[in-house]
Every structure is written in structure tokens, then in C-alpha cells.
Amino acid sequence: MSSISSPRHEQMSQFKVEQGQLLAAGYSMSEISQLLNRPAFYVYDRSVINQQVASFRQHIPARVKLHYAVKANPYWPVVEHLKPLVDGFDVASQKEMLLALQSGMPVANISFAGPGKGDSDILSAIIAGVTLNVESLGELQRICTLGAQTRNTPQVALRVNPAFELKASGMKMTGGAKPFGIDEEQVLQLLADIAGMPVKFRGFHIYCGSQNLKPESLIEAHQHTFALAAKLVAACPYRPEMINLGGGFGIPYFAGERRLDLAPVGASLQQLLQQYDTELANIELVIELGRYLVAEAGLYACQVVDKKHSRGTTYLVCNGGLNHHLANSGNFGQVIRKNYPVAIANRMVQTDLELVTIVGPLCTPLDILADRMNLPQADVGDWVVVYQSGAYGPTASPQDFLGHRPVSEILI
Ligand SMILES: Cc1ncc(COP(=O)(O)O)c(C=O)c1O
């Protein structure tokens, strides 16, 4: 049986190894486990988050503001840590909105996107003064009606579903029929009426997709986005305050994937800013990112509780799996399951390897942490870690499934 390759831990240079132990912010996995008194956890290293923000600031022109998409990792210490580092927050629910508000982020820099907003979501955003990224004509109607029940004028931006798509994306959210945003053609018609509506129209949200590692695809999408933005601004009854240009910066998860090179993306944005200098003058431009800022800062760690051999396969059975980390199991948007980078955290320099499949404690064949990987020979009590786990972790996982203990988190 051949092994399925994945990026080796040597390529994951964001965490140090000392005396054979993988360290997160200076702590080994068993130390973090003792610190938390928990056998399975996510650890997020704040210095890696800082590096990712710095990389954005280094390459992307300062004219483009950085917003954090809280959905990627809504763990309160992470949100609090990012508050002074970014220019705004994008939220996708009332709960996330409350986190953003309580972080002290100015309300003008918080936007609320996502289809299916309930009346209570809309009302709370209107009361708080948070900008609602409007996903449909019906939602806009409800915003107007609910706004009349409050003392505030609803702040709205129109989320546009353009005709183009973000090529080579993990998730495409525009082009063709989509539940997200209002079709570009309908937006152009709507703009004629927006001045007469009981809302404060702030601008546009043009979000094309997620998890993109190809600079040329992002550059092409930015070219289309700027052209569309200029067309929309020209059709506006008054000058909008802001345009969200989307995001989609990805991180490498799988073998053969390369880190996104932001230099050409930044250079192209600089060129577009010059080209559209007049059309977009005095309008705030925003890029919103989730996983790019936090995913590489996170490790998921769990412990081997059993080692067994079944008809030629060696299994390491751990105390956590899909219930803690659905994305790593391949059941959160992957078409074909691939291994995330995985290591045995307390045997980082051990050279005797063995082919293993690592599984979690759930009675389902979907509960796979690593499929046929060559890893240092491990035993009960050893620490399995999954890299690139700082985004879409606990909150994207079915923690109640089978009722095992929930996973713990720590930012250090
Ligand atoms: C509107 C919007 N903004 C931001 C994001 C965050 O994406 P990512 O974590 O890939 O940056 C998403 C992801 O689905 C999204 O739908």
C-alpha cells in the first residue's frame, strides 16, 4: 500500500522544534495539555498571526484596508488580539457581531454579511449601527421595514454577485446563480431607487471566493472587480463611502501547494489604484481575510489512546477527530480527501518511520486524521498534531456528535 504524501513538517517552519519536541510559542504539547488540563486542544501562536498581518501590510498598498472575517476563528482571545492589528471586522451572525462590538472596533468598520439573516440579526445590526451587506432584494425590503421600528437609519452596503468568478478557488461565490449577493444587473437597476429608501447606503461588497493560492487568478478577479466598482460608482445617486474588494487569499494545506506570493498581487493592486484613481477617489477600499491571517498560527493536538493492526494497516486511534476538526477529516468542502500536514509532536527528530492511518474516536469511517502517512513510530500517549488548523476549527466541527468532550483552545 503506498502512502499518501502531504507537506512534511520540515516545511512547516512556523513552529520550532527543540530536543525532538514541537513547540508552540515555546511550549510542548504535553505542557499545553497540563496548562489546560485537557487531552485535546487547539493552540494558536500569536506571533504567527502577527507575521501574517505584517505580510499583508508589506505587500498590499496602504490605501487598501484590512478586515478580519471573524468566522475563520471567532475564539475571543484571537478576535481581541486582532482588533488593534486590522482595520475592521466582517461578521456573519449576531453572535459574531457582538464579539466584534465588544472588542472595541469602531462600529463603522464592522460589516455583517451572509444570506438568511433573521429579523433579530437585522434589528441588532441596525441598533448597533453595523453595516449590513445586503444579500437580496427581499432582505433590503426587510431592513427598511425593521429600520422603521428603531431610532436608527440602517447602514447598508449592497453585496454584488458579479457575472465573473474567482478562478482556481477552493470556494467560488460569484458568477452564475448564487445565494450570495444581488446580481450585478439587478444592482444597477436598484441604484436608481436607493436614494429614496429609508437606509444609509454606504457602498458595495464584492466577494468572489475563498482559499486561492494563484496570484494570477486573484489579479484577474481584482481587475474585474475594479472595473465593476467603477461602473457601479458611476451609477450611484451619490458617492459611496466604501467598497469591499473581497478577499480569498489562501494558505497551503496539501502536498504540492505553494504559499501565496502576495508581491505580484500587491503590485497589480497598486497599478489598479492608479488606473482608477479618479473613479474611486475618496472611497475606502477594503480586503477581508479570514484563514490567511489565522490558519497557519494554529495546531490541533490530540493524544494516541490505542494502536492496533488490522489486516496490514497500522492504526493510531486518538482521543479526538472529526468531532474536533471536521475540515482536516476532509468533510468540509473537499472533493477528494487529502492529508493536512501531520506530525508526532514529541518525536520530531525520530528517524524510524512507519506507515500509519490515524483515526479519531467516532464510529464512522469518515473519522480520519491522517490516511496512510509515513510518520515516526508512535505509541499510546504520543501527541498527534495537525498543522494549518487555526481557521475553521472548533466552530466548524460537530463537537456534540457522539457526545465526547469538547475541544479546548488557547492563544499563546
Ligand atoms: C463573505 C465572506 N468573507 C470572508 C470569508 C472568509 O474566507 P477565508 O477564510 O477563506 O478568507 C468568507 C468565507 O466563506 C466569506 O463568505
Ligand as a Chemical Component Dictionary entry (heavy atoms), coordinates in Angstrom:
data_LIG
# 
_chem_comp.id                   LIG 
_chem_comp.type                 NON-POLYMER 
_chem_comp.pdbx_formal_charge   0 
_chem_comp.three_letter_code    LIG 
# 
loop_
_chem_comp_atom.comp_id 
_chem_comp_atom.atom_id 
_chem_comp_atom.alt_atom_id 
_chem_comp_atom.type_symbol 
_chem_comp_atom.charge 
_chem_comp_atom.model_Cartn_x 
_chem_comp_atom.model_Cartn_y 
_chem_comp_atom.model_Cartn_z 
_chem_comp_atom.pdbx_ordinal 
LIG C1 C1 C 0 -18.201 36.938 2.726 1  
LIG C2 C2 C 0 -17.011 36.199 3.195 2  
LIG N1 N1 N 0 -15.973 36.879 3.690 3  
LIG C3 C3 C 0 -14.868 36.254 4.137 4  
LIG C4 C4 C 0 -14.754 34.880 4.122 5  
LIG C5 C5 C 0 -13.528 34.248 4.689 6  
LIG O1 O1 O 0 -12.860 33.414 3.802 7  
LIG P1 P1 P 0 -11.367 32.966 4.091 8  
LIG O2 O2 O 0 -11.308 32.427 5.464 9  
LIG O3 O3 O 0 -11.075 31.943 3.052 10 
LIG O4 O4 O 0 -10.505 34.193 3.949 11 
LIG C6 C6 C 0 -15.817 34.117 3.605 12 
LIG C7 C7 C 0 -15.736 32.658 3.574 13 
LIG O5 O5 O 0 -16.626 31.932 3.264 14 
LIG C8 C8 C 0 -16.974 34.803 3.138 15 
LIG O6 O6 O 0 -18.027 34.125 2.683 16 
# 
loop_
_chem_comp_bond.comp_id 
_chem_comp_bond.atom_id_1 
_chem_comp_bond.atom_id_2 
_chem_comp_bond.value_order 
_chem_comp_bond.pdbx_ordinal 
LIG C1 C2 SING 1  
LIG C2 N1 SING 2  
LIG C2 C8 DOUB 3  
LIG N1 C3 DOUB 4  
LIG C3 C4 SING 5  
LIG C4 C5 SING 6  
LIG C4 C6 DOUB 7  
LIG C5 O1 SING 8  
LIG O1 P1 SING 9  
LIG P1 O2 DOUB 10 
LIG P1 O3 SING 11 
LIG P1 O4 SING 12 
LIG C6 C7 SING 13 
LIG C6 C8 SING 14 
LIG C7 O5 DOUB 15 
LIG C8 O6 SING 16 
# 
